[in-house]
Amino acid sequence: MEIRKIYGEEIETALQLIWETFLQFEAPDYSEQGVDSFYRFLSNQPMIDTLEFFGAMNKKELMGVIATNDHRKHICCFFVKARYHRQGVGRKLWTYLKDSSSNQKFTLNASPYAVPFYHKLGFTDTGKEKVSDGIRFTPMKYERGILSDQMFR
């Protein structure tokens, strides 16, 4: 498995992976408004152009993707294809992002489905679950530290 930055046409493949995985795992927890909001986000090309995308590749197949903004400080999208769940793909994407950044703190808004996964990576809740435009999320953060970096490798 190779983790690398993805560009150009590969981003379209990443967006398709994100959408299909969202429909399978996230959409059941969301209202119709939430599903529509997420689709609009993925369809907003000026917004997508501000994101930095990284992919987990198995030969030429994209297995998972993580997208960030704010100089890799905020994770906007983090999705792994269903058939690669529980195989370390997400952890490797996260480790790559963390190791290729000097940021001390990372943030994200976790869907209900993903909260336990993020806890395993060392993220902590910064507030209670919220709903915005039908999107349910728990705000979370990860702060570097000797204890958290050693515990979650």
C-alpha positions, 0 to 999 in steps of 0.5 A: 500500500502506498500513501501519497498526495493525489491530483487532477483526475484522481480527485474525481475518483476520490470524490466518487469513493467518498460519495459511495462510502458516505451513502453506504455508512453515513447517509442512514444516520442523516436526514434527506437534508443532510444527504443533500448538503453533503452532496452539495459540498462534494459538488462545490468545485471551488470548495473542493479546489481548496482541499488537499487530498491524500490517497491510499493506493493498492497498485492503481486502486484507490482504497481510501482518501483523506482530504484536509484544509487549513494547511492540513489542520482540519480533516474535511473528508476521511473515507475508506472503501468498505472492503478495506475496512479494518485492514489498517488503511484509515490508520495509515492515511492518518499516520501519513497525514500526521507525520507529514505535518508539523501541526500540533493540533488537528480538528474534524467533525465526526459523523456518528458512524466514525466517532469510535474510529476517531477515538481509537486514533486518539481524537477527543470530543470537543463538544456534544453532537451537533446538526448543521444543514442536516449533517450530524457531527461531533467536533473533535481534536487531536493534539500531539503529545508523547502519550497520545503519539505512543498509545495510538501507533 
